[in-house]
């Protein structure tokens, strides 16, 4: 990334009950959280109405904040095929919204996001949220871990572009901090 550049990334954690979103601005090497939140889809019974609401909200966010790229969490394999199908549809609709505005899409596995943020691909959602609060220097991230997961996707994407995530495996927080002093302040 050019040191004098600015980039806004829209992060998405797809879901059919709750979809998380977050926008992060990176100017030079400083990241700032613009906003984060959720789309509460639990109040809609019709799956197709949920997909329409996802599309409309993502297009609204794109039109309001003008992100340069979309970073989306990839669905992970589950035992319930119907849930996976619905989750895949939600992800596809979010991607279609970005494509309708010609926004490039980057997909990351949940384990990759956790690894990029905490140094541990098996970190809990709460650990990821705590590290994001530290990285972005914010007091609150969200009471919804879906929004924090979306924030993680956006930050992971920015780290990928900076080539920051090429660190070796860590065995403890102390080891992670020692190997990544620029990530902790």
C-alpha positions as CSV (number, residue, x, y, z in Angstrom):
1,X,0.0,0.0,0.0
2,X,1.2,3.5,-0.9
3,X,2.0,5.3,2.4
4,X,0.1,8.4,1.2
5,X,-3.0,6.5,0.2
6,X,-6.4,6.2,1.8
7,X,-8.7,3.2,1.6
8,X,-12.1,2.4,3.0
9,X,-13.0,-1.2,3.5
10,X,-16.5,-2.6,4.2
11,X,-16.4,-5.7,6.2
12,X,-19.3,-8.2,6.2
13,X,-20.1,-11.1,8.5
14,X,-23.0,-12.8,6.6
15,X,-25.9,-14.2,8.4
16,X,-29.6,-14.9,7.9
17,X,-30.7,-13.9,11.4
18,X,-28.1,-11.2,12.1
19,X,-25.6,-9.8,9.5
20,X,-22.7,-7.8,10.8
21,X,-21.1,-4.9,9.0
22,X,-18.2,-2.5,9.7
23,X,-16.4,0.2,7.8
24,X,-12.7,0.9,8.4
25,X,-10.7,3.8,7.0
26,X,-7.0,3.4,6.5
27,X,-5.0,6.5,5.8
28,X,-1.2,6.0,5.6
29,X,-0.7,3.2,8.2
30,X,-3.4,4.4,10.6
31,X,-6.7,2.5,10.7
32,X,-9.9,4.1,12.0
33,X,-13.2,2.5,12.6
34,X,-15.9,4.5,10.8
35,X,-19.0,2.6,11.9
36,X,-20.2,-0.9,12.7
37,X,-23.5,-2.5,13.3
38,X,-25.9,-5.3,12.4
39,X,-28.8,-5.9,10.2
40,X,-31.4,-7.7,12.4
41,X,-33.2,-10.1,10.1
42,X,-34.8,-12.2,12.8
43,X,-38.0,-10.1,12.5
44,X,-38.6,-11.4,9.0
45,X,-40.1,-14.8,8.4
46,X,-39.7,-14.9,4.6
47,X,-36.1,-15.9,3.6
48,X,-36.4,-13.9,0.3
49,X,-37.4,-10.8,2.2
50,X,-34.3,-11.2,4.3
51,X,-32.2,-11.4,1.2
52,X,-33.8,-8.3,-0.2
53,X,-33.1,-6.4,3.1
54,X,-29.5,-7.5,3.0
55,X,-29.1,-6.2,-0.6
56,X,-30.7,-2.9,0.2
57,X,-28.7,-2.2,3.4
58,X,-25.4,-3.1,1.8
59,X,-26.1,-0.9,-1.2
60,X,-27.1,1.9,1.2
61,X,-23.8,1.5,3.1
62,X,-21.8,1.5,-0.1
63,X,-23.6,4.6,-1.4
64,X,-23.2,6.4,2.0
65,X,-19.5,5.6,2.7
66,X,-18.1,4.8,-0.7
67,X,-15.8,1.9,0.3
68,X,-13.0,0.9,-2.0
69,X,-13.2,-2.8,-1.3
70,X,-15.4,-5.4,0.4
71,X,-14.0,-8.0,2.8
72,X,-16.4,-10.8,3.6
73,X,-16.1,-13.7,5.9
74,X,-16.5,-17.0,4.0
75,X,-19.0,-19.5,5.4
76,X,-17.4,-22.5,7.1
77,X,-18.6,-26.0,6.7
78,X,-21.4,-27.1,8.9
79,X,-23.5,-30.2,9.4
80,X,-26.8,-28.6,8.6
81,X,-27.0,-28.3,4.8
82,X,-30.1,-26.1,4.9
83,X,-28.3,-23.5,7.2
84,X,-25.3,-23.5,4.9
85,X,-27.5,-22.9,1.8
86,X,-29.2,-20.0,3.5
87,X,-25.9,-18.6,4.7
88,X,-24.4,-18.9,1.2
89,X,-27.4,-17.0,-0.2
90,X,-26.9,-14.2,2.3
91,X,-23.2,-14.0,1.4
92,X,-24.0,-14.1,-2.3
93,X,-26.6,-11.2,-2.0
94,X,-24.0,-9.1,-0.1
95,X,-21.5,-9.8,-2.8
96,X,-24.0,-8.9,-5.5
97,X,-24.7,-5.6,-3.8
98,X,-21.0,-4.8,-3.9
99,X,-20.7,-6.0,-7.5
100,X,-23.7,-3.7,-8.4
101,X,-21.5,-0.8,-7.4
102,X,-18.3,-2.3,-8.9
103,X,-16.6,-2.8,-5.5
104,X,-13.9,-5.5,-5.5
105,X,-14.6,-8.4,-3.2
106,X,-12.1,-10.3,-1.0
107,X,-13.2,-13.4,0.9
108,X,-11.5,-14.7,4.1
109,X,-12.0,-17.8,6.1
110,X,-12.9,-17.3,9.8
111,X,-9.7,-18.9,10.9
112,X,-7.7,-16.6,8.7
113,X,-9.4,-13.6,10.2
114,X,-8.7,-14.8,13.7
115,X,-5.1,-15.5,12.9
116,X,-4.6,-12.0,11.4
117,X,-6.2,-10.2,14.3
118,X,-5.0,-12.3,17.3
119,X,-2.2,-14.5,16.0
120,X,-4.3,-17.5,16.9
121,X,-6.6,-19.1,14.3
122,X,-8.6,-20.7,17.2
123,X,-9.2,-17.5,19.1
124,X,-12.7,-16.9,20.5
125,X,-14.9,-14.2,19.2
126,X,-14.4,-12.3,22.4
127,X,-10.6,-12.4,22.0
128,X,-10.9,-11.1,18.5
129,X,-13.2,-8.3,19.8
130,X,-10.8,-7.4,22.5
131,X,-7.8,-7.3,20.2
132,X,-9.8,-5.1,17.7
133,X,-10.5,-2.6,20.4
134,X,-6.8,-2.4,21.1
135,X,-5.7,-2.2,17.4
136,X,-8.3,0.5,16.6
137,X,-8.1,2.3,19.9
138,X,-11.8,2.3,20.5
139,X,-13.7,2.0,23.7
140,X,-16.6,0.1,22.3
141,X,-16.8,-2.2,19.4
142,X,-20.3,-3.7,19.7
143,X,-22.4,-5.8,21.9
144,X,-23.0,-7.9,18.8
145,X,-20.1,-10.2,17.9
146,X,-21.5,-10.4,14.4
147,X,-20.5,-6.7,14.0
148,X,-17.1,-7.3,15.6
149,X,-16.6,-10.3,13.2
150,X,-17.3,-7.9,10.3
151,X,-14.8,-5.5,11.7
152,X,-12.3,-8.3,11.9
153,X,-12.8,-9.1,8.2
154,X,-12.1,-5.5,7.3
155,X,-9.0,-5.2,9.5
156,X,-7.7,-8.6,8.3
157,X,-8.0,-7.4,4.7
158,X,-6.1,-4.2,5.4
159,X,-3.4,-6.3,7.2
160,X,-3.2,-8.5,4.1
161,X,-2.5,-5.5,1.9
162,X,0.2,-4.3,4.3
163,X,1.8,-7.8,4.3
164,X,1.6,-7.6,8.2
165,X,0.2,-11.1,8.7
166,X,3.4,-12.9,7.6
167,X,4.3,-13.6,11.2
168,X,5.3,-17.0,12.5
169,X,3.0,-19.0,14.7
170,X,2.8,-17.9,18.3
171,X,2.4,-20.0,21.5
172,X,1.2,-17.2,23.9
173,X,0.0,-13.6,24.0
174,X,3.5,-12.7,25.3
175,X,5.1,-14.4,22.2
176,X,2.6,-12.7,19.9
177,X,3.3,-9.2,21.3
178,X,7.0,-9.8,21.0
179,X,6.7,-10.8,17.4
180,X,4.2,-8.0,16.5
181,X,5.1,-4.8,18.4
182,X,3.5,-2.6,15.8
183,X,0.1,-4.3,16.4
184,X,0.0,-3.4,20.1
185,X,0.0,0.1,21.5
